[in-house]
């Protein structure tokens, strides 16, 4: 090393070049060996396999919604309150009895034999058909709307008739013992619920109009002494619940393309018997 320092202090350029060459040689001889001891591509740390089977698909986990925010709760909450109030005031019970409500309704409206409620129950369906034919796109295609109506009607008719037979409540006019719940009111609110569900994304006014008609049906059934307040309130609950259950259990289109845009339907009357007409335009 002293020899290298002596040459480096020398003024001779040749000596200096020689020292530089020697230093470079030493550097090249030592550095590769030193670097050879360090791997160029260090291995990645071992993967944690402790929880490897908890989510094998790798899909992001979705937190489960609480029951109060679930579809089932939203479907049954309002109908449950209505049916519950109807059961609470059933057969003269509750803080505001059926008899009190009947006196108040006749204080405002005299007794009548009008049958207008028999026809008003189909007005929400007429609104549904008219709005659809006017070009407003509903939530579901026409075939699926028909299927939903059929399912809703089946749920409503079966449930109301069973409860009527079990409750055995006498009507205000004493005509029979099938007062609770009101089938007319259930029918009207069922149709109004379908209108609201199909067009609420377009405008809330479609549903508001349909529910206003359904409420009028409930009031008229009390005016003509065919039902108590418990009957119409519970009937509204049965109608709404039937529609909600139909939507909740329906599997729309089963993954296929939308069909039925060339189909239309409308309520019809054969004498005094209501019905439903169906038309289809083939391609």
URDADA-V427308 format. One record per pair of residues at least 6 apart in sequence whose ideal C-beta (glycine too) atoms are under 7 Angstrom apart, sorted by the first residue. I is the first residue (numbers start at 1). GAP is how many residues later the second one is. Records with the same first field share a line. If there is no record, write none. Layout:
BEGIN
I = GAP + GAP
END
This chain:
BEGIN
4 = 15 + 18
7 = 8 + 11 + 12
8 = 8 + 11
55 = 6
67 = 6
71 = 177
72 = 176
75 = 169 + 170 + 173
76 = 165 + 168
78 = 162
79 = 158 + 161 + 162 + 165
82 = 151 + 152 + 154 + 155
83 = 151 + 154 + 155
85 = 148
86 = 95 + 144 + 147 + 148 + 151
87 = 147
88 = 6
89 = 7 + 8 + 9 + 140 + 141
90 = 79 + 90 + 140
91 = 78
92 = 6 + 7
98 = 130 + 131 + 132
101 = 128
102 = 70 + 120 + 126
105 = 117 + 118
109 = 114
111 = 112 + 114
112 = 111 + 112
113 = 111
114 = 106 + 110
116 = 104
117 = 67 + 100 + 103 + 104
120 = 68 + 93 + 96 + 97
121 = 63 + 66 + 67 + 96
122 = 145 + 152
123 = 90
124 = 64 + 67 + 68 + 71 + 86 + 89 + 90
125 = 66 + 142
126 = 140 + 141
127 = 68 + 79 + 82 + 83
128 = 66 + 67 + 70
129 = 135 + 136 + 137
131 = 68 + 75
132 = 6
133 = 131
136 = 63 + 66
138 = 7 + 60 + 61
139 = 58 + 59 + 62
140 = 8 + 58 + 112
141 = 117 + 118 + 119 + 120
142 = 118 + 119 + 121 + 122
143 = 116 + 117 + 120
144 = 108 + 109 + 116
145 = 53
146 = 119
147 = 103
148 = 46 + 98 + 99 + 102
149 = 45
151 = 95 + 99
152 = 38 + 42 + 90 + 91 + 94
155 = 87 + 90 + 91
156 = 30 + 31 + 34 + 82 + 83 + 86
159 = 79 + 83
160 = 21 + 23 + 26 + 78
163 = 17 + 18
164 = 14 + 16
167 = 13
168 = 9
169 = 8 + 10 + 11
170 = 7 + 9
171 = 8 + 55 + 56
172 = 53 + 54 + 56
173 = 52 + 53
179 = 48 + 49 + 52
180 = 50 + 51 + 54
181 = 50 + 53 + 54 + 57
182 = 36 + 39 + 45 + 49 + 50 + 53
183 = 52
184 = 33 + 37
185 = 32 + 33 + 36 + 47 + 50 + 51 + 54
186 = 49 + 52 + 53
187 = 52
188 = 25 + 26 + 29 + 51
189 = 25 + 47 + 50 + 51
190 = 49 + 52 + 53
191 = 19
192 = 15 + 18 + 19 + 21 + 22
193 = 46 + 47 + 50 + 51
194 = 49
195 = 11 + 12 + 15
196 = 10 + 11 + 14 + 15
197 = 46 + 50
199 = 7 + 8
200 = 7
218 = 14 + 18
221 = 6 + 11
222 = 7 + 10
262 = 18 + 19
263 = 15 + 17
264 = 15
265 = 11 + 12 + 13
266 = 11
267 = 7 + 9
268 = 7 + 8 + 9
269 = 6
END
